Amino acid sequence: MSSWKKAAKSTQKTHHERHQPESRKHLGLLEKKKDYIARARDYQEKQQTLKLLRKRALNKNPDEFYYHMINSKISGGVHREKRKQKNHTPEQIHLMETQDIKYIAYKRNLEAKKIDRFQSQLHMIDVANETKNKHIFFVDDPTEVKNFDLAKRLDTHPALIPRRVNRPKLDKLKDMKLPNIDESSLQKLEEDKHKIYNELQKRIDREKQLSVIQRKLEIERALKENTITKPKLVRKGTKNAAPMYRWKFERKR
């Protein structure tokens, strides 16, 4: 009896779903049952959503007001939250509403490279010379203190004493061949140096602003994630700093 069942099963014909007839081949693939089920479920879910929205619209109170009506807007078909003026500068609002976090990170990286290039060009020599520093010399008696000559002790020219770097000694100065530079050339060099320092300061301020914007966008993205516990606000955001939140530690499975 079992052998007959095996023989009947081996001779059974496997039935497949029919394909698109040749005369209708230009219409594309023939929809199968699984495709119809997926399309029907999607249609039913959309109809249920429309029914629910229609019901809410009919039950809505025309005199109802809530602050989210004026704190949000639709821009380019996308619903966006309005940024508060007291927490953001106009430039920050413009960048946060028109650009994404990848663009901000890209521009910040460019500014950081330009800052490095300016700093390597200037070497920050003037900053080092203007920085106050104490250099203590030890002497044997009070008489030597009265007659102490700092230029002689450092073995350099008196005009080079305020410098902390690039302060050659007298024997080196004798061997050096200095070019003849007039007053106009010195003034031109000083003006160029100040221009570079001003540009460097602008780049540093720009990089700081982009860093604040990037941090604010990262916080907004993190707040949009669906988590079990909402984060706790530690510090409110300002124009120069992003808000600070504390998330409860959740063990990952």
CORHU-V337861 format. One record per helix or strand of 2 or more residues. SS is the DSSP state (alpha for helix, beta for strand). FROM is the first residue (numbers start at 0). TO is the last residue. If there is no record, write none. Layout:
[[SS;FROM;TO] [SS;FROM;TO]]
This chain:
[[alpha;1;9] [alpha;21;26] [alpha;32;58] [alpha;66;68] [beta;71;74] [beta;77;80] [alpha;89;97] [alpha;100;121] [alpha;124;129] [alpha;141;145] [alpha;149;153] [alpha;157;159] [alpha;169;174] [alpha;182;223] [beta;231;234] [beta;243;245]]
